[in-house]
Amino acid sequence: MAKVEIPELTQEGSKRRIWSSSNGRSSTSSADRERRAQKEKVWNIVRNRETYCE
């Protein structure tokens, strides 16, 4: 699966966190990984919005 296909996730810190979590827990179901990626995406959007507003 393409892990870095969402622009919000290409920020270095969050990308490293996603890679390490998916690499360290390959037994996790794809649905779980999908949910985590979705949550991560939302948080990054919120963080980006705060940065832009400053």
DSSP file (Angstrom, degrees, kcal/mol; ACC not computed):
  #  RESIDUE AA STRUCTURE BP1 BP2  ACC     N-H-->O    O-->H-N    N-H-->O    O-->H-N    TCO  KAPPA ALPHA  PHI   PSI    X-CA   Y-CA   Z-CA
    1    1 A M              0   0    0      0, 0.0     2,-0.6     0, 0.0     0, 0.0   0.000 360.0 360.0 360.0 141.3    0.0    0.0    0.0
    2    2 A A        -     0   0    0      1,-0.2     3,-0.4     2,-0.0     0, 0.0  -0.621 360.0-176.6 -73.8 116.7    1.2    3.5   -0.8
    3    3 A K  S    S+     0   0    0     -2,-0.6     2,-0.4     1,-0.2     3,-0.4   0.801  75.0  47.5 -86.4 -28.8    1.8    5.0    2.6
    4    4 A V  S    S+     0   0    0      1,-0.2    -1,-0.2     6,-0.0    -2,-0.0  -0.399  72.5 111.2-112.6  57.4    2.8    8.5    1.5
    5    5 A E        +     0   0    0     -3,-0.4    -1,-0.2    -2,-0.4    -2,-0.1   0.614  60.2  78.5-102.7 -13.9    0.0    9.4   -0.9
    6    6 A I  S >  S-     0   0    0     -3,-0.4     3,-2.0     1,-0.1     4,-0.3  -0.854  74.6-143.5 -96.3 122.9   -1.7   12.0    1.3
    7    7 A P  G >  S+     0   0    0      0, 0.0     3,-1.7     0, 0.0     4,-0.2   0.840  98.6  61.1 -52.7 -38.0    0.2   15.4    1.1
    8    8 A E  G >  S+     0   0    0      1,-0.3     3,-0.6     2,-0.1     6,-0.1   0.763 101.7  54.2 -62.9 -22.4   -0.6   16.1    4.8
    9    9 A L  G <  S+     0   0    0     -3,-2.0    -1,-0.3     1,-0.2     9,-0.1   0.488  85.4  82.0 -92.1  -1.3    1.4   13.0    5.7
   10   10 A T  G <   +     0   0    0     -3,-1.7    -1,-0.2    -4,-0.3    -2,-0.1   0.544  59.5 116.8 -83.9  -4.0    4.6   13.9    3.9
   11   11 A Q  S <> S-     0   0    0     -3,-0.6     4,-2.5    -4,-0.2     5,-0.3  -0.413  76.3-120.4 -61.5 140.5    5.7   16.1    6.8
   12   12 A E  H  > S+     0   0    0      1,-0.2     4,-2.2     2,-0.2     5,-0.2   0.879 104.1  46.9 -58.3 -47.3    8.9   14.5    8.1
   13   13 A G  H  > S+     0   0    0      1,-0.2     4,-1.9     2,-0.2    -1,-0.2   0.945 116.5  41.7 -61.9 -50.7    7.9   13.9   11.7
   14   14 A S  H  > S+     0   0    0      1,-0.2     4,-2.4     2,-0.2    -1,-0.2   0.859 112.4  55.7 -68.2 -33.3    4.5   12.3   11.0
   15   15 A K  H  X S+     0   0    0     -4,-2.5     4,-2.6     1,-0.2    -1,-0.2   0.923 108.3  48.0 -63.3 -42.4    5.9   10.3    8.1
   16   16 A R  H  X S+     0   0    0     -4,-2.2     4,-2.5    -5,-0.3    -1,-0.2   0.900 111.0  51.2 -65.0 -39.1    8.5    8.8   10.3
   17   17 A R  H  X S+     0   0    0     -4,-1.9     4,-2.2     2,-0.2    -1,-0.2   0.916 111.7  46.8 -65.5 -42.2    6.0    7.9   12.9
   18   18 A I  H  X S+     0   0    0     -4,-2.4     4,-2.6     2,-0.2     5,-0.3   0.929 112.6  49.9 -65.3 -44.7    3.6    6.2   10.4
   19   19 A W  H  X S+     0   0    0     -4,-2.6     4,-2.4     1,-0.2     5,-0.2   0.937 112.7  46.1 -59.9 -46.6    6.5    4.3    8.9
   20   20 A S  H  X S+     0   0    0     -4,-2.5     4,-2.3     1,-0.2    -1,-0.2   0.885 113.6  48.8 -66.5 -37.6    7.8    3.0   12.2
   21   21 A S  H  X S+     0   0    0     -4,-2.2     4,-1.1    -5,-0.2    -1,-0.2   0.906 115.3  43.0 -70.7 -39.3    4.3    2.1   13.5
   22   22 A S  H  < S+     0   0    0     -4,-2.6    -2,-0.2    -5,-0.2    -1,-0.2   0.833 116.9  47.8 -76.1 -30.2    3.4    0.2   10.3
   23   23 A N  H >< S+     0   0    0     -4,-2.4     3,-0.6    -5,-0.3    -2,-0.2   0.898 113.0  47.1 -74.1 -39.5    6.8   -1.5   10.1
   24   24 A G  H 3< S+     0   0    0     -4,-2.3    -2,-0.2     1,-0.3    -1,-0.2   0.715 118.8  40.1 -76.2 -19.9    6.9   -2.5   13.8
   25   25 A R  T ><  +     0   0    0     -4,-1.1     3,-1.6    -5,-0.2    -1,-0.3  -0.503  59.9 151.8-129.7  66.0    3.3   -4.0   13.7
   26   26 A S  T <  S+     0   0    0     -3,-0.6    -1,-0.1     1,-0.3    -2,-0.1   0.646  70.6  69.1 -69.3 -12.8    2.9   -5.8   10.4
   27   27 A S  T 3  S+     0   0    0     -3,-0.1    -1,-0.3     2,-0.1     3,-0.1   0.636  74.2 110.8 -80.3 -12.7    0.4   -8.1   12.2
   28   28 A T  S <  S-     0   0    0     -3,-1.6    -3,-0.0    -6,-0.1     5,-0.0  -0.355  78.4-108.7 -63.1 139.2   -2.1   -5.2   12.5
   29   29 A S     >  -     0   0    0      1,-0.1     4,-2.3    -2,-0.0     5,-0.2  -0.308  21.8-117.9 -67.2 153.4   -5.1   -5.6   10.2
   30   30 A S  H  > S+     0   0    0      1,-0.2     4,-2.7     2,-0.2     5,-0.2   0.832 115.9  57.4 -62.8 -31.7   -5.4   -3.3    7.2
   31   31 A A  H  > S+     0   0    0      2,-0.2     4,-2.5     1,-0.2    -1,-0.2   0.916 107.0  48.2 -64.6 -41.9   -8.6   -1.8    8.7
   32   32 A D  H  > S+     0   0    0      2,-0.2     4,-2.5     1,-0.2    -2,-0.2   0.932 112.8  47.6 -61.3 -46.3   -6.7   -0.9   11.8
   33   33 A R  H  X S+     0   0    0     -4,-2.3     4,-2.6     1,-0.2    -2,-0.2   0.893 111.4  51.6 -63.0 -39.3   -3.9    0.7    9.7
   34   34 A E  H  X S+     0   0    0     -4,-2.7     4,-2.3     2,-0.2    -1,-0.2   0.921 110.2  48.5 -63.0 -44.1   -6.5    2.5    7.6
   35   35 A R  H  X S+     0   0    0     -4,-2.5     4,-2.4     1,-0.2    -2,-0.2   0.912 112.3  48.6 -63.3 -42.2   -8.2    3.9   10.7
   36   36 A R  H  X S+     0   0    0     -4,-2.5     4,-2.7     1,-0.2    -1,-0.2   0.912 111.1  49.9 -65.1 -41.5   -4.9    5.1   12.2
   37   37 A A  H  X S+     0   0    0     -4,-2.6     4,-2.5     1,-0.2    -1,-0.2   0.894 110.3  50.9 -63.2 -39.1   -3.9    6.7    8.9
   38   38 A Q  H  X S+     0   0    0     -4,-2.3     4,-2.3     2,-0.2    -2,-0.2   0.924 111.5  46.9 -64.2 -44.4   -7.2    8.5    8.8
   39   39 A K  H  X S+     0   0    0     -4,-2.4     4,-2.4     1,-0.2    -2,-0.2   0.916 112.5  50.6 -62.3 -43.0   -6.8    9.8   12.3
   40   40 A E  H  X S+     0   0    0     -4,-2.7     4,-2.4     1,-0.2    -2,-0.2   0.904 108.7  52.3 -60.9 -42.5   -3.3   10.8   11.5
   41   41 A K  H  X S+     0   0    0     -4,-2.5     4,-2.2     1,-0.2    -1,-0.2   0.927 109.3  48.9 -60.7 -46.7   -4.5   12.7    8.4
   42   42 A V  H  X S+     0   0    0     -4,-2.3     4,-2.4     1,-0.2    -1,-0.2   0.925 111.4  49.4 -60.6 -45.6   -7.1   14.6   10.4
   43   43 A W  H  X S+     0   0    0     -4,-2.4     4,-2.7     1,-0.2    -1,-0.2   0.893 110.1  51.0 -62.5 -39.5   -4.6   15.6   13.0
   44   44 A N  H  X S+     0   0    0     -4,-2.4     4,-2.9     2,-0.2    -1,-0.2   0.887 108.8  51.3 -66.1 -37.7   -2.1   16.8   10.4
   45   45 A I  H  X S+     0   0    0     -4,-2.2     4,-2.5     2,-0.2    -2,-0.2   0.930 111.5  47.6 -63.3 -44.1   -4.8   18.9    8.7
   46   46 A V  H  X S+     0   0    0     -4,-2.4     4,-2.1     2,-0.2    -2,-0.2   0.931 113.4  47.8 -61.4 -45.4   -5.6   20.5   12.1
   47   47 A R  H  X S+     0   0    0     -4,-2.7     4,-2.1     1,-0.2    -2,-0.2   0.911 112.1  49.6 -62.7 -42.3   -1.9   21.1   12.8
   48   48 A N  H  X S+     0   0    0     -4,-2.9     4,-2.6     1,-0.2    -1,-0.2   0.905 108.6  52.7 -63.6 -40.5   -1.4   22.6    9.3
   49   49 A R  H  X S+     0   0    0     -4,-2.5     4,-1.9     1,-0.2    -1,-0.2   0.907 108.7  50.1 -63.0 -41.6   -4.4   24.9    9.7
   50   50 A E  H  X S+     0   0    0     -4,-2.1     4,-0.9     1,-0.2    -1,-0.2   0.904 110.8  50.2 -62.7 -40.2   -3.1   26.2   13.0
   51   51 A T  H >< S+     0   0    0     -4,-2.1     3,-0.6     1,-0.2    -2,-0.2   0.913 110.6  48.9 -65.0 -41.8    0.3   26.8   11.4
   52   52 A Y  H 3< S+     0   0    0     -4,-2.6    -1,-0.2     1,-0.2    -2,-0.2   0.838 106.7  56.9 -67.0 -31.9   -1.2   28.7    8.5
   53   53 A C  H 3<        0   0    0     -4,-1.9    -1,-0.2     1,-0.3    -2,-0.2   0.722 360.0 360.0 -74.3 -19.9   -3.3   30.9   10.8
   54   54 A E    <<        0   0    0     -4,-0.9    -1,-0.3    -3,-0.6    -2,-0.1   0.521 360.0 360.0 -67.3 360.0   -0.4   32.2   12.7
